[in-house]
Amino acid sequence: MMRTIIVTGSAGLIGSETVRRFAKDGTHVLGIDNDMRAKFFGAEASTKKTRGDLIANFRDYEHQDMDIRDATAVMDLFKQHRGTIEAIVHTASQPSHDWAARDPQTDFTVNANGTLNLLEAARTFSPEAPFIFTSTNKVYGDTPNGLPLRELEKRWEIEPGHEYEPGISETMSIDYTKHSLFGASKVAADILVQEYGRYFGMPTVSFRGGCLTGPAHAGTELHGFLSYLMICAVSGRPYRVFGYKGKQVRDNIHIEMCEQISGKKLNWSYEETNRIGDHIWWISDVRKFQAHYPNWKFRFGIRDILEEIHAALTE
């Protein structure tokens, strides 16, 4: 019997890496992706090229041009593959907090209802299969901005000795905070994923990612900072830094590294107003994951990632 892994958002950044990881081992990967990213952010953010690459390079990859908001279609697909589904990796989403405010209905139905449709299909036809959800650190809203931060020459840093010095863990509250509408829709999905685990006993997990990027990222200004930063460095397109003196710890502090790698001067400007609910300082505490998977180690430093993005862009 053929093992099947279902990957939603299969032509996106995390989805496509997941497809490659399993398809090259000969696992049948069922990918769900309808390139809504192009609808969200325009043609330059389309995942069509990645989808084509996956179809061309992996004979064990099967693509479904499906909308996860279509509960009947999702249920039918899971029914068709019942008995073979080994895992579900759910990465499909509307990923921008700026975009969500323009169309809250679409944002919520994709992120929350789409997740519910997948969970319900999994509960009906593959309740034993691990359900892995890529959530977001935006579930904490802007609570991290209340941490005691010190301003250094080029970055903000947390006070030494603070409980979150090694990074922010899932003990941080998600209440009494400004999430952005995107954060709210992802909170709904995150809690649903946890609840299907606790209430129905399914093996579910929410990964609350920080800034996820890589060479397969179709970065735009509204989503995909680090990828977009390198796109601007290579192409000469103007880049805008939003608020916090440009010292926020995540992406914008790496302008100089993008210039070194690309050999070009970045055309950037500073805007005083930060994005609503944006984090000043975010580092993820991954110690719990490392305790569960002791062989897992960080393999990519920031420079490695930027060099891979640069290589993919210049190719």
C-alpha atoms as one frame of an Amber mdcrd trajectory, in Angstrom:
protein
   0.000   0.000   0.000   1.330   3.410  -0.968   2.181   5.754   1.895   0.752
   9.222   1.290   1.722  12.508   2.897  -0.664  15.399   2.316   0.995  18.840
   2.103  -1.135  21.990   1.850   0.456  25.114   0.395   2.718  22.634  -1.384
   4.216  25.166  -3.818   4.968  27.695  -1.070   8.156  28.112   0.941   7.689
  25.510   3.684   5.319  23.324   1.667   7.743  22.881  -1.242  10.645  22.010
   1.083   8.379  19.425   2.748   7.436  17.958  -0.644  11.116  17.649  -1.640
  12.024  16.051   1.680   9.434  13.250   1.351   9.144  12.800  -2.444  12.858
  12.141  -2.839  12.480   9.196  -0.433   9.827   7.692  -2.705   6.840   8.704
  -0.579   3.675   9.599  -2.503   3.127  13.292  -1.759  -0.279  14.788  -2.407
   0.137  18.553  -2.738  -2.738  21.022  -2.356  -2.046  24.527  -3.708  -4.164
  26.901  -5.816  -1.586  29.744  -5.991  -3.696  32.149  -3.944  -0.385  33.863
  -3.162  -0.546  35.475  -6.617  -4.045  36.752  -5.794  -2.837  38.110  -2.450
   0.400  39.800  -3.561   0.427  39.942  -7.367   2.135  37.998 -10.156   5.688
  38.357  -8.729   4.617  36.364  -5.661   3.141  33.498  -7.691   4.204  29.976
  -6.734   3.549  28.641 -10.268   7.255  28.156 -11.043   7.827  26.106  -7.870
   4.736  24.007  -8.625   6.099  23.292 -12.124   9.516  22.336 -10.714   7.949
  19.868  -8.242   5.796  18.233 -10.912   8.767  17.978 -13.303  11.307  16.674
 -10.783   9.365  14.284  -8.525   7.354  11.476 -10.061   5.905  10.683  -6.620
   4.387  14.173  -6.389   0.716  14.594  -7.272  -0.673  18.138  -7.454  -4.216
  19.159  -6.542  -5.291  22.665  -7.561  -7.731  22.888  -4.664  -8.994  25.593
  -2.303  -8.860  24.487   1.342 -11.995  26.593   1.972 -13.951  24.012  -0.065
 -14.950  21.615   2.726 -16.562  19.069   0.385 -13.539  18.862  -1.920 -11.172
  18.484   1.063 -13.345  15.744   2.607 -13.569  13.900  -0.730  -9.790  13.967
  -1.192  -9.143  12.510   2.269 -11.854   9.891   1.656 -10.194   8.895  -1.638
  -6.861   8.293   0.166  -8.168   6.771   3.411  -5.964   4.017   4.796  -2.783
   5.404   3.159  -2.438   8.846   4.794   0.663   8.846   7.016   0.785  12.555
   7.890  -0.712  15.941   7.055   1.583  18.988   6.881  -0.616  22.085   6.727
   1.276  25.174   5.522  -1.383  26.865   3.340  -2.396  30.315   4.582  -2.978
  33.969   3.938   0.340  35.018   5.507   0.372  38.837   5.713  -0.946  40.898
   8.602  -1.137  44.038   6.420  -3.162  42.197   3.764  -5.572  40.701   6.312
  -6.890  44.142   7.257  -7.938  44.744   3.624 -10.082  41.620   3.416 -10.711
  40.066   6.849 -13.320  37.638   5.467 -10.891  36.000   3.039  -8.083  36.000
   5.616 -10.235  34.301   8.253 -11.869  31.758   5.953  -8.503  30.666   4.515
  -6.636  30.548   7.829  -9.326  29.430  10.288 -12.065  27.694   8.268  -9.526
  26.098   5.913  -7.709  24.600   8.903 -11.019  23.375  10.366 -11.911  21.670
   7.052  -8.572  19.825   7.045  -8.845  18.810  10.708 -12.373  17.494  10.228
 -11.333  15.507   7.133  -8.345  14.109   9.053 -10.542  13.187  12.046 -12.969
  11.365   9.724 -10.485   9.500   7.513  -6.995   9.524   9.119  -7.292  10.249
  12.859  -4.013   8.410  13.639  -1.924  10.451  11.185   0.147  13.275  12.707
  -1.324  16.685  11.807   1.451  19.279  11.635   0.401  22.928  11.469   2.652
  25.885  10.670   1.297  28.500  13.043   3.017  31.827  13.739   4.573  33.919
  16.480   1.816  36.467  15.700  -0.430  34.419  18.012   1.353  36.308  20.836
   0.348  39.657  19.313   2.530  42.559  20.380   3.090  41.194  23.918   6.828
  40.669  23.170   7.138  44.452  22.771   6.569  44.829  26.516   9.757  42.881
  27.307  12.650  44.844  28.863  14.709  45.709  25.779  17.977  47.658  25.603
  18.922  49.724  22.587  22.370  48.863  21.252  24.193  50.488  18.328  22.495
  48.377  15.645  19.859  46.273  17.400  17.499  45.885  20.324  18.483  43.214
  22.835  16.656  41.727  25.821  17.955  42.418  29.335  20.511  39.744  30.303
  19.192  37.123  32.726  15.567  37.507  31.613  13.584  34.225  31.365  13.201
  34.817  27.624  16.889  35.513  26.993  17.254  32.101  25.235  14.139  32.995
  23.207  10.384  33.272  23.674   8.629  30.003  24.529   5.007  28.861  24.347
   4.552  29.924  27.992   3.962  33.529  26.815   0.291  34.561  27.057  -1.718
  35.098  23.871  -4.319  37.266  25.714  -4.636  41.047  26.177  -2.631  41.951
  23.114  -2.965  43.420  19.615  -2.630  40.499  17.221  -3.481  42.031  13.821
  -6.402  40.331  12.047  -3.944  37.843  10.540  -2.769  37.005  14.075  -6.389
  36.498  15.156  -7.186  34.110  12.287  -4.009  32.138  13.007  -4.852  32.029
  16.734  -8.210  30.461  15.795  -6.434  27.850  13.649  -3.721  27.234  16.285
  -6.321  26.634  19.022  -8.370  24.365  16.739  -5.283  22.253  16.007  -4.548
  21.962  19.740  -8.203  21.183  20.489  -8.454  18.357  17.956  -5.431  16.918
  19.744  -6.757  17.334  23.271 -10.475  16.726  22.663 -10.336  13.980  20.034
  -6.946  12.520  20.978  -5.403  13.135  17.554  -1.616  13.595  17.215  -1.553
  17.311  16.362   1.145  19.965  16.744   1.329  23.731  16.176   4.717  25.164
  15.224   4.738  28.882  15.991   7.283  30.022  13.431   9.146  33.311  13.526
  10.575  34.602  10.246  10.643  31.695   7.849  12.548  32.098   4.618  14.748
  30.409   2.062  15.571  30.275  -1.644  12.040  29.064  -2.513  10.462  32.152
  -0.930   8.540  34.371  -3.376   9.124  37.468  -1.239   7.117  40.686  -1.568
   7.032  43.820   0.556   3.903  42.672   2.411   5.255  39.205   3.145   8.721
  37.687   3.081  11.056  40.369   4.432  14.381  38.611   4.115  13.724  37.246
   0.635  12.341  40.647  -0.440  15.348  42.430   1.082  17.688  40.426  -1.160
  15.389  40.945  -4.183  15.725  44.714  -3.614  19.508  44.480  -3.163  19.920
  42.537  -6.424  17.412  44.504  -8.522  17.986  48.034  -7.189  14.336  48.266
  -6.146  13.793  50.666  -3.183  13.355  48.988   0.208  11.457  50.531   3.143
  12.305  49.944   6.803   9.271  50.417   9.076   9.805  51.870  12.544  11.717
  50.895  15.692  14.772  52.805  14.368  15.383  49.909  11.971  16.916  47.953
  14.860  14.264  45.271  15.197  15.807  41.865  15.736  14.769  39.590  12.879
  15.411  40.795   9.376  15.972  44.475   8.818  19.255  44.434  10.711  20.769
  42.385   7.876  20.839  45.094   5.214  24.655  45.236   5.314  24.966  41.481
   4.840  22.703  41.649   1.756  24.952  44.389   0.362  28.106  42.318   0.975
  26.694  39.200  -0.690  25.126  40.981  -3.683  28.020  43.436  -4.097  25.438
  46.193  -4.529  24.328  49.138  -2.415  20.760  48.764  -1.196  18.486  51.697
  -2.000  16.618  51.929   1.311  14.636  54.490   3.245  13.277  54.693   6.767
   9.646  55.287   7.787   8.948  56.240  11.391   5.646  54.358  11.597   6.029
  50.686  12.449   3.661  48.084  11.066   0.677  47.514  13.384   1.387  44.755
  15.929   4.901  44.169  14.562   7.523  42.729  16.910  10.561  44.756  17.988
  12.491  41.701  19.150  11.734  38.069  18.392  13.884  35.009  18.971  12.207
  31.594  19.243  13.011  29.261  22.125  13.444  25.857  20.442  14.666  23.964
  23.521  11.459  21.932  23.906  11.737  20.692  20.303  15.431  19.935  20.794
  14.622  17.924  23.925  12.113  15.819  21.959  14.432  15.464  18.931  17.992
  15.464  20.330  19.563  14.747  16.921  18.045  17.918  15.425  20.490  20.804
  15.077  20.480  24.197  13.399  22.179  23.712  10.026  21.869  27.163   8.482
  23.201  30.451   9.770  21.812  33.769   8.531  24.638  34.172   6.004  24.089
  30.681   4.545  20.383  31.455   4.088  21.030  34.832   2.449  23.644  33.314
   0.134  21.163  30.619  -0.955  18.482  33.259  -1.591  20.989  35.345  -3.575
  22.053  32.304  -5.646  18.414  31.439  -6.429  17.673  35.032  -7.475  20.742
  35.481  -9.680  20.145  32.092 -11.337
